Amino acid sequence: MKKINIKHLVISIIISLFTGIFSTIITGNGMTEYKDMYKPFLSPPAIIFPIVWTILYILMGISSYLIYESDSMEIQKALHIYAVSLILNALWPVWFFNLKAYTFAFIWLVVLWMVIIVMVNEFGKINRRAGILLLPYFFWVSFAGYLNLCIALN
């Protein structure tokens, strides 16, 4: 088993967490408006979102670290897919909260969801644990899709 490179691990987690920080900054007070929005059945309280996303970003960072440290020839491809997922992830709240373009945000989320499926597959081929660590991200985005669609249809 390879020795853990703490510096690379921390950088990987910080890159992932930065996605959430960036998204929060560009969204501004969008989440504060959540309390006044129509909420479909199973909608969690607003406080749940930052907690879950922080955990997910940490898991994504660990997963990307495992890929980065692997000996695979597919590292670059996998990390490019990861970068696309982070960009899509960071911009979704702009469409949803800032612009209130709920249908467009849902379509955007479906694209993100498809990218996550590809990413789970590619990461899993390189490192099984890295792929498994992305499954909570996949399931949470699936749940977010349900919430987004219900709001768009309301």
Secondary structure as GFF3:
##gff-version 3
##sequence-region A 1 154
A	DSSP	alpha_helix	6	27	.	.	.	ID=ss1
A	DSSP	three_ten_helix	30	36	.	.	.	ID=ss2
A	DSSP	alpha_helix	48	68	.	.	.	ID=ss3
A	DSSP	alpha_helix	75	93	.	.	.	ID=ss4
A	DSSP	pi_helix	94	98	.	.	.	ID=ss5
A	DSSP	alpha_helix	102	126	.	.	.	ID=ss6
A	DSSP	alpha_helix	128	133	.	.	.	ID=ss7
A	DSSP	alpha_helix	135	153	.	.	.	ID=ss8
###
